Amino acid sequence: MIKKLIASTVVLLIIGSSGAVAYANPTTVRVTTPEGTNTEETKTEEQEKPQQESLKLITPSRDMVVTDNNLVLAFTAPEGTTVTIDVYYNTSVANNKQNYVEAYDAIEVNVGALQRGWAEVELKKGLNKIDFTAVYKNGLEDVISRIVEVKDIDEVKKEVEKSIANKSSTEALKSIATTEDK
């Protein structure tokens, strides 16, 4: 019995300590040209790997309401992309019309090998607009805008209570679920 236990333990240690080795060879792909001729092309692993093609915002992923003036912005973009972040705040007194004014100088982030970028911004109370402008290595440009509203915690509580007060629990849950999907 002890011999079997020792033998199985040794086998498990050998299997556990051996690492898997993998390597990639170039792949040959047959391509038909528009003229109807067949050619063979060799693709390396880098060419086959799908590359991230555009700027994607992690935070803020959508327009949002926050209670803290400081906000950490996070995004992903291809290596070599320059992302410029412009922050504007609303100076308009009217609720139905916005007049955005630049809050401070633009922040410029160069995306490195990790393909991630971060920046911390200070927002003013009320409506704030954040423009992300990505300039890729090939010269193409993307612009993504987000509206972030900064409110006091008491204001947020009153709005939530007001929106839930006249609804049944089922309607309240449905409204929360639909706002989460946006």
Residue frames as qw, qx, qy, qz and C-alpha x, y, z in Angstrom:
[[0.000, 0.886, 0.464, 0.000, 0.00, 0.00, 0.00],
 [0.293, -0.817, 0.102, 0.486, 2.80, 2.41, 0.92],
 [0.447, -0.130, 0.590, 0.659, 4.68, 1.58, -2.30],
 [0.232, 0.624, 0.643, 0.379, 1.61, 2.48, -4.38],
 [0.152, -0.939, -0.252, 0.177, 1.18, 5.75, -2.48],
 [0.394, -0.625, 0.322, 0.592, 4.82, 6.72, -2.96],
 [0.411, 0.132, 0.677, 0.596, 4.76, 5.71, -6.65],
 [0.142, 0.780, 0.560, 0.238, 1.61, 7.75, -7.34],
 [0.247, -0.902, -0.067, 0.347, 3.03, 10.75, -5.47],
 [0.432, -0.382, 0.483, 0.659, 6.23, 10.60, -7.54],
 [0.323, 0.415, 0.687, 0.501, 4.21, 10.36, -10.78],
 [0.013, -0.911, -0.412, -0.018, 2.09, 13.37, -9.76],
 [0.349, -0.775, 0.147, 0.506, 5.21, 15.38, -8.89],
 [0.432, -0.092, 0.604, 0.663, 6.78, 14.58, -12.26],
 [0.200, 0.632, 0.642, 0.385, 3.62, 15.53, -14.14],
 [0.164, -0.930, -0.294, 0.146, 3.15, 18.68, -12.08],
 [0.392, -0.688, 0.237, 0.563, 6.72, 19.87, -12.46],
 [0.440, 0.108, 0.607, 0.653, 6.96, 19.35, -16.20],
 [0.222, 0.587, 0.116, -0.770, 5.90, 22.46, -18.04],
 [0.665, 0.569, 0.478, 0.071, 4.17, 22.58, -21.37],
 [0.262, -0.414, 0.381, 0.784, 6.29, 23.89, -24.21],
 [0.530, 0.692, 0.489, -0.027, 4.61, 25.52, -27.16],
 [0.228, -0.391, 0.356, 0.818, 5.97, 27.28, -30.20],
 [0.561, 0.685, 0.304, -0.352, 4.44, 28.74, -33.32],
 [0.493, 0.001, 0.589, 0.641, 5.47, 28.13, -36.88],
 [0.245, 0.310, -0.204, -0.896, 4.54, 30.47, -39.68],
 [0.581, 0.386, 0.680, -0.226, 1.25, 29.47, -41.25],
 [0.080, -0.085, 0.626, 0.771, 0.93, 29.16, -44.99],
 [0.428, 0.534, 0.517, -0.513, -2.37, 30.45, -46.35],
 [0.333, 0.250, 0.681, 0.603, -3.65, 30.08, -49.91],
 [0.163, 0.606, 0.228, -0.744, -5.05, 33.36, -51.19],
 [0.458, 0.498, 0.627, 0.387, -7.07, 33.79, -54.39],
 [0.121, -0.285, 0.069, 0.948, -6.50, 37.17, -56.02],
 [0.487, 0.554, 0.261, -0.623, -9.24, 39.06, -57.88],
 [0.392, 0.520, -0.570, -0.500, -7.68, 37.92, -61.16],
 [0.952, 0.018, -0.076, -0.295, -8.34, 34.30, -60.17],
 [0.605, 0.428, -0.618, 0.263, -4.73, 33.24, -59.51],
 [0.812, -0.560, -0.164, 0.010, -3.80, 31.34, -56.38],
 [0.323, 0.643, -0.500, 0.482, -0.85, 32.49, -54.32],
 [0.752, -0.411, -0.461, 0.231, 0.58, 31.29, -51.06],
 [0.025, -0.784, 0.248, -0.569, 1.34, 33.73, -48.28],
 [0.606, -0.131, -0.648, 0.441, 3.19, 33.04, -45.06],
 [0.339, -0.780, -0.056, -0.524, 1.65, 34.63, -41.98],
 [0.323, 0.207, -0.714, 0.586, 3.42, 34.93, -38.67],
 [0.293, -0.495, -0.755, 0.314, 1.77, 34.79, -35.27],
 [0.067, -0.383, -0.197, 0.900, 1.70, 38.60, -35.05],
 [0.244, 0.035, -0.471, -0.847, -0.23, 38.89, -38.30],
 [0.397, -0.322, -0.824, -0.245, -2.79, 36.30, -37.20],
 [0.235, -0.400, -0.644, 0.608, -3.38, 37.85, -33.78],
 [0.022, 0.817, 0.454, 0.355, -6.35, 40.21, -33.86],
 [0.343, 0.043, -0.254, 0.903, -5.23, 43.68, -32.90],
 [0.027, -0.725, -0.521, 0.449, -7.19, 46.21, -30.96],
 [0.394, 0.456, 0.427, 0.675, -8.22, 48.75, -33.55],
 [0.083, -0.721, -0.197, -0.659, -9.73, 51.60, -31.63],
 [0.040, -0.301, 0.521, -0.798, -9.98, 53.55, -28.40],
 [0.566, -0.462, -0.653, -0.201, -12.17, 51.88, -25.77],
 [0.206, -0.570, 0.335, -0.722, -13.16, 53.66, -22.57],
 [0.469, -0.181, -0.830, 0.242, -13.14, 51.68, -19.34],
 [0.246, -0.684, -0.521, 0.447, -13.99, 54.54, -16.98],
 [0.549, 0.215, 0.495, -0.638, -16.35, 56.29, -17.61],
 [0.280, 0.113, 0.892, 0.335, -17.93, 53.62, -19.77],
 [0.026, 0.660, 0.635, 0.400, -21.05, 55.78, -20.25],
 [0.127, -0.583, 0.054, -0.800, -22.56, 59.09, -19.14],
 [0.582, -0.338, -0.693, 0.260, -22.84, 59.04, -15.36],
 [0.323, -0.832, 0.024, -0.450, -23.60, 60.88, -12.12],
 [0.679, 0.018, -0.538, 0.500, -20.92, 60.89, -9.41],
 [0.440, -0.872, -0.216, -0.024, -20.57, 62.40, -5.96],
 [0.646, -0.504, 0.155, 0.552, -16.77, 62.83, -5.93],
 [0.264, 0.902, -0.131, -0.314, -15.03, 65.66, -7.80],
 [0.089, -0.589, 0.755, 0.274, -11.96, 63.53, -8.57],
 [0.911, 0.276, 0.182, -0.248, -12.36, 60.94, -11.32],
 [0.373, -0.425, 0.734, 0.376, -9.81, 58.46, -12.62],
 [0.719, 0.532, -0.123, -0.430, -10.16, 57.94, -16.37],
 [0.504, -0.296, 0.785, 0.208, -9.05, 54.59, -17.79],
 [0.721, 0.570, -0.050, -0.391, -8.94, 53.48, -21.42],
 [0.707, -0.140, 0.597, 0.352, -7.33, 51.04, -23.82],
 [0.509, 0.803, -0.116, -0.287, -5.89, 51.84, -27.23],
 [0.915, 0.294, -0.050, 0.273, -3.33, 50.37, -29.63],
 [0.648, -0.451, 0.079, 0.609, 0.34, 50.90, -28.86],
 [0.378, 0.054, 0.306, 0.872, 1.68, 54.20, -30.19],
 [0.059, -0.751, -0.531, -0.388, -1.67, 55.99, -29.96],
 [0.158, 0.056, -0.313, 0.935, -1.73, 59.52, -28.53],
 [0.227, -0.681, -0.687, -0.113, -4.87, 60.24, -26.51],
 [0.066, 0.236, -0.167, 0.955, -5.75, 63.85, -25.69],
 [0.248, -0.588, -0.754, 0.156, -8.27, 64.40, -22.88],
 [0.025, -0.332, -0.021, -0.943, -10.16, 67.70, -22.78],
 [0.192, -0.493, -0.772, 0.352, -12.37, 68.51, -19.78],
 [0.101, -0.383, -0.209, -0.894, -15.17, 71.08, -20.03],
 [0.028, -0.385, -0.764, 0.517, -17.70, 72.29, -17.49],
 [0.026, 0.672, 0.616, 0.410, -21.15, 73.75, -18.06],
 [0.156, -0.094, -0.259, 0.948, -21.53, 77.47, -17.34],
 [0.298, -0.355, -0.473, -0.750, -25.15, 77.73, -18.45],
 [0.291, -0.050, 0.589, -0.752, -27.79, 78.49, -15.85],
 [0.748, 0.144, -0.112, -0.639, -30.60, 77.09, -18.03],
 [0.670, -0.183, 0.710, -0.113, -31.26, 73.37, -17.66],
 [0.801, 0.467, 0.369, -0.070, -32.18, 72.79, -21.31],
 [0.574, 0.780, -0.155, 0.196, -29.08, 74.42, -22.84],
 [0.797, -0.430, 0.070, 0.418, -25.44, 73.71, -22.13],
 [0.320, 0.907, -0.225, 0.157, -22.53, 76.08, -22.60],
 [0.913, -0.259, -0.012, 0.315, -19.30, 74.15, -22.07],
 [0.100, 0.927, -0.338, 0.126, -16.07, 76.00, -21.23],
 [0.751, 0.271, -0.529, 0.289, -12.65, 74.37, -21.07],
 [0.701, -0.703, -0.120, 0.022, -11.78, 73.61, -17.43],
 [0.406, -0.743, 0.431, 0.312, -7.99, 73.46, -17.86],
 [0.246, 0.601, -0.651, -0.393, -5.30, 72.53, -20.36],
 [0.912, 0.152, -0.259, -0.280, -5.65, 69.26, -22.24],
 [0.619, -0.480, 0.622, 0.000, -4.02, 66.11, -20.86],
 [0.663, 0.519, -0.476, -0.253, -1.97, 64.12, -23.36],
 [0.736, -0.337, 0.581, -0.088, -1.31, 60.39, -22.80],
 [0.448, 0.501, -0.677, -0.302, 0.93, 58.27, -25.02],
 [0.939, -0.134, 0.159, -0.274, -0.18, 54.62, -24.98],
 [0.069, -0.616, 0.780, 0.082, 2.67, 52.16, -24.51],
 [0.298, 0.182, -0.918, -0.187, 3.12, 48.42, -24.84],
 [0.135, 0.195, 0.867, -0.439, 0.46, 47.62, -22.21],
 [0.098, -0.379, -0.628, -0.672, -2.13, 49.35, -24.43],
 [0.338, -0.731, -0.581, 0.121, -3.66, 51.07, -21.41],
 [0.204, 0.415, -0.098, 0.881, -3.85, 54.68, -20.34],
 [0.382, -0.662, -0.587, 0.268, -4.88, 56.48, -17.16],
 [0.146, 0.384, -0.073, 0.909, -5.44, 60.05, -16.08],
 [0.219, -0.571, -0.670, 0.422, -6.98, 61.71, -13.06],
 [0.044, 0.475, 0.246, 0.844, -9.15, 64.78, -13.55],
 [0.030, -0.338, -0.597, 0.727, -10.84, 67.16, -11.15],
 [0.022, -0.540, -0.658, -0.525, -14.43, 67.96, -12.11],
 [0.147, -0.121, 0.242, -0.951, -16.61, 70.87, -11.04],
 [0.301, 0.340, 0.773, -0.443, -20.04, 70.49, -9.49],
 [0.554, 0.574, 0.073, -0.598, -22.70, 70.22, -12.17],
 [0.888, 0.427, 0.170, 0.005, -22.34, 68.98, -15.75],
 [0.253, -0.667, 0.575, 0.401, -18.88, 68.16, -17.09],
 [0.855, 0.501, -0.017, -0.131, -18.00, 67.01, -20.58],
 [0.497, -0.539, 0.606, 0.308, -14.91, 64.89, -21.22],
 [0.741, 0.620, -0.154, -0.208, -13.62, 64.51, -24.80],
 [0.687, -0.347, 0.567, 0.294, -11.17, 61.72, -25.59],
 [0.593, 0.740, -0.206, -0.242, -9.36, 62.28, -28.90],
 [0.784, -0.260, 0.503, 0.254, -7.22, 59.35, -30.08],
 [0.459, 0.761, -0.372, -0.268, -4.68, 59.83, -32.87],
 [0.957, -0.068, 0.268, 0.085, -3.41, 56.45, -34.08],
 [0.518, -0.405, 0.496, 0.566, -0.01, 55.66, -35.62],
 [0.422, 0.332, 0.663, 0.521, -1.55, 55.61, -39.10],
 [0.035, 0.059, 0.112, 0.991, -2.93, 59.16, -38.67],
 [0.360, -0.521, -0.638, -0.438, -6.60, 58.24, -38.19],
 [0.061, -0.198, 0.450, -0.869, -8.47, 59.97, -35.39],
 [0.390, -0.508, -0.756, -0.136, -11.35, 58.99, -33.04],
 [0.126, -0.309, 0.318, -0.888, -13.29, 61.23, -30.66],
 [0.453, -0.454, -0.766, -0.030, -15.43, 59.90, -27.80],
 [0.150, -0.448, 0.206, -0.857, -17.37, 62.21, -25.46],
 [0.435, -0.405, -0.783, 0.180, -18.82, 61.49, -22.03],
 [0.273, -0.651, -0.001, -0.708, -21.03, 63.64, -19.81],
 [0.520, -0.208, -0.708, 0.430, -20.32, 63.31, -16.09],
 [0.301, -0.742, -0.131, -0.584, -22.53, 65.13, -13.61],
 [0.369, 0.052, -0.674, 0.638, -21.16, 65.86, -10.14],
 [0.484, -0.625, -0.250, -0.558, -23.81, 66.12, -7.41],
 [0.252, -0.439, 0.647, -0.571, -23.89, 66.13, -3.63],
 [0.133, -0.054, -0.987, 0.070, -24.83, 62.82, -2.00],
 [0.258, 0.376, 0.598, -0.659, -28.00, 64.40, -0.59],
 [0.468, 0.438, -0.223, -0.735, -29.15, 65.43, -4.10],
 [0.355, 0.192, -0.869, -0.287, -28.59, 61.90, -5.38],
 [0.018, 0.181, 0.911, -0.370, -30.52, 60.38, -2.46],
 [0.374, 0.429, 0.318, -0.758, -33.47, 62.75, -3.05],
 [0.477, 0.381, -0.487, -0.625, -33.60, 61.87, -6.75],
 [0.263, 0.061, -0.961, -0.061, -33.52, 58.15, -6.05],
 [0.128, 0.296, 0.773, -0.546, -36.21, 58.43, -3.38],
 [0.424, 0.444, 0.050, -0.788, -38.37, 60.58, -5.66],
 [0.466, 0.306, -0.656, -0.509, -38.07, 58.14, -8.56],
 [0.280, -0.028, -0.958, 0.063, -38.79, 55.08, -6.42],
 [0.223, 0.094, 0.574, -0.782, -41.48, 56.57, -4.11],
 [0.629, 0.291, 0.098, -0.715, -44.37, 56.34, -6.59],
 [0.599, 0.323, -0.661, -0.315, -43.44, 52.96, -8.06],
 [0.945, -0.270, 0.067, -0.173, -44.08, 49.41, -7.02],
 [0.549, -0.571, 0.568, 0.222, -41.02, 47.30, -6.24],
 [0.740, 0.270, 0.548, 0.281, -41.31, 45.51, -9.60],
 [0.394, 0.887, 0.150, 0.189, -41.39, 48.79, -11.54],
 [0.259, -0.901, 0.339, 0.076, -38.44, 50.13, -9.52],
 [0.683, -0.288, 0.611, 0.278, -36.36, 47.03, -10.29],
 [0.658, 0.544, 0.445, 0.270, -37.27, 47.26, -13.98],
 [0.184, 0.978, -0.027, 0.095, -36.22, 50.91, -14.14],
 [0.446, -0.725, 0.497, 0.169, -32.92, 50.11, -12.45],
 [0.742, 0.026, 0.609, 0.279, -32.30, 47.24, -14.88],
 [0.550, 0.742, 0.304, 0.234, -33.01, 49.42, -17.93],
 [0.016, -0.974, 0.227, -0.014, -30.64, 52.16, -16.71],
 [0.629, -0.478, 0.573, 0.219, -27.93, 49.53, -16.13],
 [0.746, 0.332, 0.511, 0.268, -28.25, 48.33, -19.76],
 [0.339, 0.936, 0.045, 0.085, -27.63, 51.82, -21.13]]
